[in-house]
Amino acid sequence: MDEKRYKANPWMVSTFVLVGVIAGFAIAQIPYVKELGKGATAATIQPTASAPVAAPAVQTSPPAPVLSDTQIASLTDDDPVIGDPKAPITVVEFSDFQCSYCERFYTAVFSQIEENYIKTGKVKFIYRDFPLGDKHPQAELAAEAAECASEQGKFTEMHDQLFSNQDLWSGVEKAKDIMKNFAKTIRLNAKQFNACLDSSKYKNEIQKDLIDGASVGVQGTPSFFVNGKFVEGSLPYDTFFKPIFDAELAGKKWEIQFDIRGNPVSVKIEQ
């Protein structure tokens, strides 16, 4: 090679370097682009890794947290309980009142669980706050409103108001005033509720829920632990929650199965 000619053309070297940087950046973005195309069922803190291309058509659930009795007890100390405290199935839900997937779960799934399993004494739901502040800036305020209602024995009523009317307060500047009106609707002591909400009395309690959830593997909402076994996302009642609960009541083992893109497709139950 002519050394003088090589030195006299620095722009060619710069061009190759620039092309290499751009190509490297594009390659690095491929997993993220794939993640955006997945059929999500939960709002997450960060995208999960893409499934390997060579994965089988259906795969059993990847390693997920399975809590011990001690861990379950630590997640159920002083949080609101919906249902019979002595029910054989304990569901710990980590949720976000401003999350659209959580609202979808409440609207399409929870009422069926409540009617068939909670009211019949088979399931108890323990609600824990997991507000994703980066995505849902008013989620913590809503969580505080629910805690303030719980103080007066009406957590369930405020829980229902917040999810049933999510479109009224989510993203609205006067969300706090709307929540104070919810308190009147469910006949709370308005003065006590307003003082509680204005003081952010339960801010630390909500932060504790976030820390506890993260410590056991929660990354997004809604997330559930069914008798200590992890389930993530707003999954359909008939094909997921019902067979899972029935398997638990029958003492059978179960696993969620996923497609190659990481989407849950069915529940495999021990025969």
JODA-V239386 format. One record per pair of residues at least 4 apart in sequence whose ideal C-beta (glycine too) atoms are under 6 Angstrom apart, sorted by the first residue. I is the first residue (numbers start at 0). J is the second residue. Records with the same first field share a line. If there is no record, write none. Layout:
I = J / J
//
This chain:
0 = 5
28 = 32
30 = 49
33 = 49
34 = 46
37 = 260
38 = 262
40 = 232 / 233
41 = 100 / 219 / 231 / 232
42 = 98 / 100 / 131 / 219 / 220
43 = 218 / 219
44 = 218
50 = 54 / 259 / 261
54 = 58 / 259
57 = 256
58 = 257
59 = 254 / 256
60 = 254 / 255
63 = 229
64 = 215 / 216 / 229
65 = 227 / 228
66 = 70 / 71 / 224 / 227
71 = 227
74 = 91
75 = 125
78 = 125 / 127
79 = 126 / 149 / 154
80 = 84 / 123 / 125
81 = 124 / 155
82 = 86 / 117 / 122 / 123 / 124
83 = 120 / 123
86 = 120 / 121 / 122 / 123
88 = 121 / 122 / 226 / 244 / 247
89 = 123 / 226
90 = 122 / 124 / 223 / 225
91 = 125 / 224
92 = 124 / 126 / 223
93 = 127 / 129 / 212 / 217 / 222
94 = 101 / 220 / 221
95 = 101 / 129 / 130 / 131 / 135 / 138 / 220
96 = 138 / 141 / 161
97 = 135 / 137 / 138 / 169
98 = 220
100 = 233
101 = 220 / 221
102 = 162 / 165
103 = 107 / 233
104 = 108 / 221 / 233
105 = 109 / 162
108 = 236
109 = 113
111 = 236
112 = 116 / 240
113 = 117
114 = 118
116 = 121 / 122 / 244
117 = 122
127 = 208
128 = 142 / 205 / 208
129 = 209 / 212 / 220
130 = 138 / 139 / 142
131 = 135
137 = 174
141 = 161
142 = 205
143 = 196 / 201
144 = 178 / 196
145 = 154 / 157 / 158
146 = 201
147 = 192 / 195 / 196
148 = 153 / 154 / 157
149 = 154
151 = 187
153 = 185
154 = 158
156 = 185
159 = 163
160 = 164 / 181
165 = 169
167 = 177
168 = 174 / 177
179 = 193
182 = 187 / 189 / 192
183 = 189
187 = 192
189 = 193
195 = 200
201 = 205
212 = 217
217 = 222
222 = 231
223 = 230
224 = 229
225 = 230 / 243
226 = 247
234 = 239
235 = 239
236 = 240 / 241
237 = 241
239 = 266
242 = 266
243 = 253 / 266
246 = 251 / 253 / 268
251 = 268 / 269
252 = 269
253 = 266 / 268
254 = 267
255 = 263 / 266
256 = 264 / 265 / 267
257 = 261 / 263
258 = 262 / 264
//
